[in-house]
Amino acid sequence: MLDHLSIQCADVAASSAFYDAVLAPLGGERVIEIGAVIGYGAAGRPSFWLGPLAGEGPNREAHVAFRAPDRSAVRAFFDAGIRIGAEVLHQPRLWAEYHPNYFGAFLRDPDGNNVEAVCHSTQ
């Protein structure tokens, strides 16, 4: 249903360092940069965008979940975030209350967003 998602960042450089690290284990990479706007994706197609904070008032927390190909990629996402000092919201684990194979980990990005990697398979 979604084609792409964009979030605003107070410090694009800090946020891009976070997303460079945590998206790599999930197969994501920078695919385009237009000024201060960065597009991440796979196979050359951006689906997740970062841009500078626009407007007045505080940035509201968003929850963004990235699909992982397997549970080891969820763990690698989590480990990459820990290495760069991300706040841990939830360590990798099975979330059976969502469904029997929901395996996810949650980190806080530099702008306070709740960022998750999730795998829906048994591996």
C-alpha positions as CSV (number, residue, x, y, z in Angstrom):
1,M,0.0,0.0,0.0
2,L,2.8,2.5,0.8
3,D,5.1,3.6,-2.0
4,H,7.4,5.7,0.2
5,L,7.7,7.4,3.6
6,S,9.6,10.6,4.5
7,I,10.5,11.8,8.0
8,Q,11.9,15.2,9.1
9,C,15.2,15.4,11.1
10,A,16.6,18.1,13.3
11,D,20.1,16.9,12.2
12,V,20.1,15.1,8.9
13,A,23.8,14.2,9.3
14,A,23.2,12.5,12.6
15,S,20.1,10.8,11.4
16,S,21.7,9.6,8.1
17,A,24.6,8.1,10.1
18,F,22.0,6.2,12.2
19,Y,20.1,4.9,9.1
20,D,23.3,4.1,7.2
21,A,24.2,1.8,10.0
22,V,20.9,0.1,10.8
23,L,19.5,-0.2,7.3
24,A,22.6,-1.9,5.8
25,P,21.9,-5.3,7.6
26,L,18.3,-5.2,6.1
27,G,19.6,-4.6,2.5
28,G,18.9,-0.9,2.5
29,E,21.3,1.8,1.3
30,R,21.4,5.4,0.2
31,V,20.2,5.5,-3.3
32,I,19.8,9.2,-3.9
33,E,20.7,12.6,-2.3
34,I,19.1,15.8,-3.4
35,G,20.6,18.6,-1.4
36,A,19.9,17.8,2.3
37,V,17.3,15.1,1.4
38,I,18.4,11.5,1.4
39,G,16.5,8.6,-0.1
40,Y,17.1,5.0,1.1
41,G,16.0,1.8,-0.6
42,A,17.1,-1.3,-2.5
43,A,17.6,-2.0,-6.1
44,G,18.0,1.8,-6.8
45,R,14.5,2.6,-5.7
46,P,14.1,5.0,-2.7
47,S,11.3,4.1,-0.4
48,F,12.4,5.9,2.9
49,W,13.4,9.5,2.9
50,L,15.1,11.8,5.4
51,G,14.9,15.6,5.2
52,P,15.5,18.6,7.4
53,L,12.9,19.6,10.0
54,A,10.5,22.2,8.4
55,G,8.0,24.3,10.2
56,E,7.7,25.3,13.8
57,G,7.1,23.3,16.9
58,P,8.5,20.0,18.0
59,N,9.0,17.0,15.8
60,R,6.4,14.3,16.7
61,E,7.6,10.7,17.3
62,A,6.9,8.3,14.5
63,H,7.0,4.5,14.5
64,V,8.8,3.1,11.4
65,A,9.1,-0.7,10.9
66,F,11.5,-2.1,8.3
67,R,11.0,-5.6,7.0
68,A,14.0,-7.9,7.7
69,P,14.6,-11.0,5.5
70,D,15.3,-13.2,8.6
71,R,15.8,-13.0,12.3
72,S,19.6,-12.7,12.0
73,A,19.0,-9.5,10.1
74,V,16.9,-8.2,12.9
75,R,19.7,-8.9,15.3
76,A,22.2,-7.3,13.0
77,F,20.0,-4.2,12.8
78,F,19.9,-4.1,16.6
79,D,23.7,-4.7,16.9
80,A,24.5,-1.9,14.4
81,G,22.3,0.5,16.3
82,I,24.0,-0.4,19.6
83,R,27.4,0.1,18.0
84,I,26.5,3.7,17.2
85,G,25.0,4.4,20.5
86,A,21.2,4.2,19.7
87,E,18.8,4.0,22.7
88,V,17.3,0.6,23.1
89,L,13.6,0.4,23.2
90,H,13.2,-3.4,23.0
91,Q,15.9,-6.0,22.4
92,P,15.3,-8.6,19.6
93,R,12.6,-11.1,20.7
94,L,9.5,-12.9,19.6
95,W,6.3,-10.8,20.0
96,A,3.8,-13.6,20.0
97,E,1.1,-11.2,21.1
98,Y,1.2,-9.8,17.5
99,H,1.4,-13.2,15.8
100,P,3.4,-16.4,16.5
101,N,6.3,-15.6,14.2
102,Y,6.6,-11.8,14.8
103,F,10.3,-11.3,15.7
104,G,11.3,-7.6,16.2
105,A,13.8,-5.2,17.8
106,F,13.2,-1.5,18.5
107,L,15.6,1.4,18.7
108,R,15.3,5.2,19.1
109,D,16.7,7.3,16.2
110,P,18.5,10.6,16.8
111,D,15.1,12.5,16.5
112,G,13.3,10.3,19.0
113,N,11.5,8.1,16.5
114,N,10.7,4.5,17.3
115,V,12.5,2.4,14.6
116,E,11.9,-1.3,14.3
117,A,13.3,-4.2,12.3
118,V,10.8,-7.1,12.0
119,C,10.8,-10.6,10.5
120,H,7.5,-12.5,10.0
121,S,9.0,-15.9,9.4
122,T,10.3,-18.7,11.6
123,Q,13.9,-18.2,10.5
